[in-house]
Amino acid sequence: MEDSVPSEPAAAGAPDIRTTGAWVHVLLSDDQGAEIAAAWSPPPGSDLPTHPHVTLVYLWDDATSRLHREDVEATIRGALTEQAGDGTPAATALPGVFNGLARFATDPVSGLVPVVATLECPGLEALQARLSAALEQAFGVEPAHGFVPHCTIAFAPLTDDDPVIFGAPPMTRITVTEVALVWGNALDPANMTRFPLAVPRA
C-alpha cells in the first residue's frame, strides 16, 4: 500500500523515493505512533516506518522533479477550501480510532509484508476522495488502488502464506485537524506543508 513509500530504499537505478517522492498524509504524533507500534511486535529483519502517518494520496516516485511544489500546494488548498455553491461548510476536525490490525499483500518493491493498524474515521474517505480527484484532475495522478485508512507498523520479512498472529488492536484515538504535503525527505520540516481541513476563502 501507499504507506510503504516513505521508508523503503530505492531499487537499483530508480530514484530514491525518500528524497524525490511526494505525498499527502495525516501526520500522527510520536506518542500516537508509539502506542500503535506497541500493538504488534515485528520479527527481526523488519523495516520500520520513519514516522507515523496515514497516507491519503501518493503522487509519484519522482514527483519533486516532475511537478512544481507551489502548484501542488495550490491544488490541495483549493480542494480543502469550503465547497462553493452548496452552502455546506467543510469539516474542521475528524475524530477516529485505530481499532484493527491487518496485513497486506507483499509489497512488490521491498518484498516485505506490510502490517498495519486500520483506522475508522468517518469523513476521512470523503476527504481523501476530494484530494485525490483534485490532484488527478490537475496533474493526472491516478490512484494505484483503493483507499484503506491505516498506519503501517512494520514491513515484515514474511511471505503471503505465512500466518500472522494479532493481539488486541491499539484503540489509539486521533482527531484529524490538518493534512500535510510531504515534498521529498519527510524528516526535514522544511519539506512539509500543513493545511487545515477547512481552508478559509481568500
N, C-alpha and C positions, 0 to 999 in steps of 0.2 A: 504494500500500500504506500501512499504518499509519505508517510512518516519515516520511511527508510531513507529518504533523501538526505537530510542534514548530516547523518553520521557515517555514511558509507564512503569508503575510498573509491577513487575513480578507477575504472577499468583501464587496461593498458591502451594508451593512445587516445583516451577520451578526456574531455575537460574535467577538471576537479570540481565536481558539483558543490563541494563545500564552499568554494570561493566564486563560482561562476553562475550558480543556480539562483533562482528567486522563487519565493512562495509567500502565501498569505496564511497566517495561522493565529490561533489563540494561544498566547503565552501564559504558562502556568508559573506559579511561584515555586521557589526551591522547596519550600515546606510541602506544598501540594505534590510536587514531583516525588519527594522522598516518601510520602505516605502511600502514593500509588505504587512506587517501586517496591515497597516492603511487602506488597501483597503476593509477590512471586519471586522465588529465588532462582536466578539464571544459572545454568550449568557453566562449568569452566569453558572458556573459549567464546563466550557470548560477547556481542558488540553492544555497548550501551549508548543510548542517545546522548548527545552533548547537552541538551537542555529539554525540560519537559514542555510539551506543547501539543496542540491539536491542529493538524494541518487542514486548512479549508480549501485552498486552491494551489496547485503547483504549476508553475509556468514551464520553463524548460531548463535543461542542464546548463545551457549557455545563455540564459536569458539576459544576464548583465551585459553581454556583448551584442545581443540582438535588439534590445529594447532600450529606450531612454527611461531612467528611473522616474523622472518628473511626469512623464506620460502615464506610467503605470499608477503612480500616486494619484494623479488627477482622475483616473478611471475608477479607482477604489473609492475616492472621496465622493465622486458622483453617484456611485452605487449605494453609498451609505446616506446620502442626503435624503431627507424626507421626501417621499414619493409625491410627485406633483399631480394635482388633479383630483385625487380620490379623498383628500382630507384626512387620511389615516396617518397619525404620527408613527414614526419608526420607534421600535423598542430601544430603550436606553440600557437595559440590563436583562440578561437571560440566565436565570438560575438553573443549575444542572447538578448531576451526581454521577460519579463513576461507579456504576452498580453491577458491573460484569467483568469477567476475564475471558479472553478468547485467544485463539491462534489463527493466523492467516496462512495461506499457501506460501511455499518457499519463494523468497524474493529472487527474481532471475538474475539480478546484478551481483548480489553478495553471496547467493547460495545459502542464506540463513533463513530461519523461520521467525517471522515477527510474532512476538507475544505481546498482547495489548490489554489495556483496561478500556472497556467500552463506556461511552458517555451517553446518558439520557439527558437531553437538554432541549425542551420544547422551544421551537423557534429558531434553533441553530441551523436546521436543514434549510429553512426558507432563506436565512441569511446567506448560507453557503451558495444556494442556487442563484441568488441575486448577484453575488460577487462573481460566480463562475460565468453567468450569462454575460455580464458586462465585460469581463476580460476576454471571453471568446469573441464577442462582437467587435471589440476594439483591436485585438491582436491575433485572433484565430487560435486562441488557446483552447484546445479540446480536452475535456476530462478523459483520463485513461480508464476510469472505472467509476462505479457508483460511489456515493459518499456514505461512509460508515464512521460516525464520530468516535474517535479513540485517541488514547495516548499510548505510544509504544513504550513498553517496559524494557524490552531487550530484543535483539536479533540473535536467536539461539542456534547453535550448530546441531540442528536436528534435521530429519527428513520429514516429508509429509506423512510417512507411515508410522513415525514414532509417536507413541502416546504421550500426552502432556497432562499432568495431574494438577488441577487447580484447587485452591482452598477458597476461603471466603473472599469476596470482592472487596476492594478498598473502601467503598462507600464515601469517597472523598467528595465533598461538596464544593462547587465553584459558582461564581457569578461572573458571567461574561459581560464586560462593560466596554471592551475595545478589541480591535483586531490589529495585527501588525504585519507590515510588509517587510520581509527579510530580503536584503539585496546582497547576496554573496555570503561572506562569513558571518554566521549568526552570533558568534561570540564577540563581535565588535559592535558596541552600542551604536556607533555611527552608521551602521548598515541596517538599522531597524527604524521604520517609520510607523508610529502608532496612530490609530484613528478611533475616535469614539464611535459607538454603534450608530448613533444618530448625529450626523454632521449638520449643524445649523446652516440654513440658507444664507448665502452671501448677501 
